[in-house]
Amino acid sequence: MGRLAVIYREAGQFKATYARDQAIFPIVQDRVFVATAVVAAFVVPPLAASEYWLQAVLIPFLIYALAAIGLNLLTGYAGQLSLGTGGFMAVGAYSAFKLATAFPQLNVIVVFVLSGVVAAAVGLLFGIPSLRIKGFYLAVATLASQFFLIWLFNRVGWFTNYASSGTITAPDRALFGALITGPNSTPSARYLTALGLVAVFALVAKNLVRGRVGRSWMAIRDRDIAAEIIGVRPLRTKLLAFGISSFYCGVAGAELVFLYLGSAETLAFDIGISFLVLFMVIIGGRGSILGSFLGAAFIVLVPIVLSNAPHAVGLRLPVALQKQIELMVFGGLILLFLIVEPHGLARLWQITKEKLRLWPFPH
């Protein structure tokens, strides 16, 4: 009983330097848990998971988590509401397609990064109005960028190499001798690529929000006038948030086509995906990197659970009725989570950790 009571405690874990005190995971138990989870994520699914779980669940979860991190940097940390996520993901996808077809020898990871850079440049352009407008008006401005970008990719055939179908298809590309994109690649290879990218970019984002840039974003989010008085430059800070957020969304869009769908048209990046990623941020927790993963897991897994629940209990429902029930239950769960904890699943996880640190005492 005594050992269980102190299984998760910070007491006795002394920090002798500022660096150790400001570490991402200052508690030993957290470091062990995260390291174990990361190793298990790289080892267990490729060996044990079926093709369905890899292709239909884990790969889209990782891609949407990366997009949610990007939007969370902009909306959760910098306080700039955006509804153009789908458009910036489309920029990344079409940029990756053009780069991969124009430069066949270019490393596919470099293709992903360069597509994110192109999306960042577009994000900077559409982030310029953020200096004068904010809130609902900024959301409308980013929504306009969503419609404009989708219209552009639909109308200009150069982006699809003048394909009559209007679709872009991921070519075969190898990394370390293994195909990771194209129709001949395996789900395990694509999963490991998506996992490696989201792990690296999540670590970068976590360190970014803990530093000077992150503090500037949060100052603008909380009180922009006061932030400007103390020396934070609003235009540069907001544009940086738009650029980095668009970079993440652009890489996620490239992965969506190259690692998940295989081929896509502009319908894959319509306004629905912008709202989907926004829901991930809200449900997971604004201003939380962990919340981006939790929100993506909720959005990806809950519909799958709801679609299989009637069969699990022996109910046979018409397909149309079952889909309507799924939408109703899914929307109800979203409302329930927002009512129970408006700060998202990340806050629930934080409360759970705090209770473990104090258990068995009530306060």
N, C-alpha and C positions, 0 to 999 in steps of 0.2 A: 504494500500500500504506500509506503514511504517513497519507494523508487518510482511508482507510477505518478505520484504527486509532483515530482520534479522532472518529469520526462521532457518538458518544454519550458525552460527557465532561462532568463537572461542573467539572473543573479550569479555572481562568481565568474562571469566571462568579462574580464577586465580588458580595456583598450588603453594601450600606452601611447598611441599616436592618433593624430586627427584622421589620417588615412584609414586606419582600421575602424575608427568610430563612424566614419562616413561611408563605409563599405556598403555595397548593394545588399548583401546578406550578412549583417553583423552578428547574427546568432548562429552558432555551430550547427544546430539542428536544421536550420533553414538551408545552409550550404549543403549539408548531407542529403537532405530531401531533394533539392533541386538537381544536384549532381546525379543522384540515383534516377530521378525522373528523366533527365536528358539522356543518360546512357540507355535506359530502358526504351525510350522512344526511338533511338537509333538501332537498337538490336532486336527488340521483340516483334514489332509489326512486320518487318521484312521476312522474318522467319516463321511467324505464327499466323499472321492475319491473312484472310482470304483475299482474292482479287477484288471482290465486291467491297470489302471494308477499305482496302487501299484506294480503289478508284472512286468510289461513291461517297466515302465518308472522310477518310483521313486527309487525302490530297486537297479536296475543296475546303476542309476545315483550316488547313495551314495557309492556303492562299487567301481566304477571307480574313484570317487572323492578321496577316500582313497588311491587307487593305485597311482593316480596322485600326491597326496601330498608326498607320498614316493619317487617317481621319481623326484619331484621338489626339495626335500631336497638334493638329490644327484647331479642332473644336474643344477638346477636353483641356488641353494645356494653354493654348493661346486664346481660347474663347471666341474664335471666328467660325460662325456657323456656315457650313458648306453643304450644298446639295448637288455638287458636280463631280462626285467621286466616280460615277460610272464613266463620265466623259474623260477624266484623267486616266482611268484604267484603259479606256479605248485607245488613248494616245500611246500608252506603253505597249499595248498589244500590236497596234499597227506599225509602230516604230520597230519593234522586235522583228516583225515579219519582213519589213523592208530591209533591215540590216542583215538578217539571216539569209535572204535571197540575193542581196546585192554583194555580200561578202561571205561566200560559203566557208572560207577558212577561218573566219572569226570565231573565237571561243564562245560557246553559248552563254557562259556566265557573264562574259564581257557584253554580249548582246543584251542580256537582262539589265545590266547596270547602265549601259548607254541608253536603253529605252527609258529607264527611270530618269536619266538626265534630260532627255527630250521632254518627258512629261513635266519635270521640274521647271523647265523653261516656259512651257505653256502655263503652268500654274502661277509663275511669277507674273505673266502677262495679265491673267485674269484676277490676280490678287491686288492689282493696282487700285481698284475702286475701294478696297478695304480701308484706305486712309480717310475717306470721306463718309462712308456709310458703314453701318454695322447692324447686327441683329437680324430682324426679319428682312430688311432691305438687302443686306449682304447675301442672305440665303437666296433671294430672288435673283441677284446678279450671278451667283454661281450656278443657279438653275438655268439661266440663260446660256452659260458656257456649256452646260450639258447638252442642250438642244443644238447649239451651234456646232459643236464638235461632231455629234452624231450625224447632223446634216452634211457636214463637210466630208466625212468618210463615205457617206452614201452617194454623194454627187461627184466626187473626184475619183476617177478610175485609177489614177496613178497609185493610190494607196493600196489597192488590191492587185497591182500589176495587170490591170485591165482584164481581170477574170470576169467572164460572162455571168457567173453565178453570184458575184459580189462577195464571195467569202475569202477568208485567209486561212491557209493550212500550214501547220507547223511542219517543217522539213525534218528529216532525220539528222540529229546532231549527237555526237558522242562526247563524253567527258571521262578521262582516264580509261579510255578503251571500251566504255560501256555506253550504249545508246540511252539517252535520257529524254529525247523528244522524238516526235514522229510516230507513225503507226507501228513501227517495229520495236519500239521501246517497251520495257516491262514496267508494270505498276510499281514494283519495288524500287527501281532506279529513279522513277519520277518522284516517288514519295521521299526518298532520301535527299534528292536535290531540293525539293520544296522545304523539307525539314531543316536542311543545312542553311538555306537562305533565310528562313524566318528566324532561326536561332541567332544568326549573326546580326541581322537587322534589329531584332528585339533587344539584343545586348547594346547595340549602338544607340538605340532610342532611349533605353534606360539610363545610360550614361549621359546622354544629351540633356535629358530633362532634369538631371541632378546638378548640372553645371550652370554656367553663366547664362547660356542661351535659354535653358528651361526656366530659370528665375525671371528672365526678361519676359518670356511668354506669359508666365503666371501673373506678373505685375500688370501687364497689359490687360489680361483677362479680368483681374479683380478690380482694377481702378486705373483706366488708361490715362486720365488726366494727371493723377498723382504719379504714375510711372514716368510720364514725360517730364514732370517737374524734377524728379530725382535723377534724370539723365538718360532714361531709356528712350531710344529713338523709335517712335511708333511705326513709321513707314518701313524702315529696315527690319524691324522685329517682325512685323506682320508679313512682309514679303518673304522673309526667311522661313516663317511657318508655312506659308503657302508653297514655297519651293520644296522644302523637305517633305511635307505631306504629299505633294504631287509626285515626288520621286518614289515614295513607298507605294503609292497607288499605281504608278506606272509599272513598277516591277511586278506588282500583284496582277495587273492586267496582262502583262506578257506571260506570266506563269499560268494564268487562267487558260490561255490558248495553247501554249506550248506543253504544259504539264498535265492539264486536266481535259479540256474539250477536244484538243487536236485540231479542230477547225471551227471557225465562228464567223458570224456576220455581225453587223452593228446591233442587231436585236439583243445580242448577248450583253450589251452594255447600256441598255435603256435606263430610264429613270428608276425602274424597279430595283436595280442593283445599288443605286445610290441610297435609296431608302433602306435597303437591306443592311448595308454597311453601317448606316446611321443607327439603326435599331441595335446592331451589335455593340456599338459604343455606348448607347444609352443603357441597355440591359446589363452589359458587362461592368460599366462604371466609367464615367468621364474622368479624365485625368489619371488613368491607371493603365499601365502596360499589361499587367495581368488581366485586367478587366477586358481588354481587347480579345484575349484568348478565351476567356470565359463566355463573353458574348457571342463569339464565333461558334463555340461549341454548342451553346444553347440554340442558336438559329439553325445550325446544321443537324444536330442530333434530335431535337424535339419533333420536327416533322416526320423523321424516320420512325421514331418510337410511336407516334400517334397513328401512322399508317399501318403499323404492324400490330397495334394493340387489339383491334377487333378480332383478328385471326387468333391471337394468343388466348383470348377468352372464349373462343368458339362462336363468335358472332359473324353472320354472313350478311353484309349490307351491300346495297347497290353502290357501284363505284362513285356515281355522282353524289349520292348522299354522304358517303364516307369522306369525300373531299371537302364537302361543305362543313361537316362536323369537325374535321381536322382544322380548317381555317378558324372556326368559332372557338375551339379549345385553345388553339395556338394564340389567338388574339387575347382570350381571357387570361392565359398564363402570363402574357406580357404585361397586361394591366395589373395582375396580382403582384408580380414582382416589383413593378413601379410603385404600387401602393405600400407594400410591405417594406421595401427598401428603395427609396428614390435614387440613392447613390449607387445602385447596381450590385451585381454579384460580388464584385471585388470588395465592397464594404462588408458584405456578409462574411466573406472569408477573413477579413481583418478582425471583425468582431469575434469570430470563432477562435482565432489565434490569441486574442486578448483574454478570452475566457479560459483557454488552455494554460496561459501563463499564470493566471490567478487561481485556477482550480486547486483544491476543493473549496476555496473561499468565495463568497458571493460577490465581493467587491475588490 
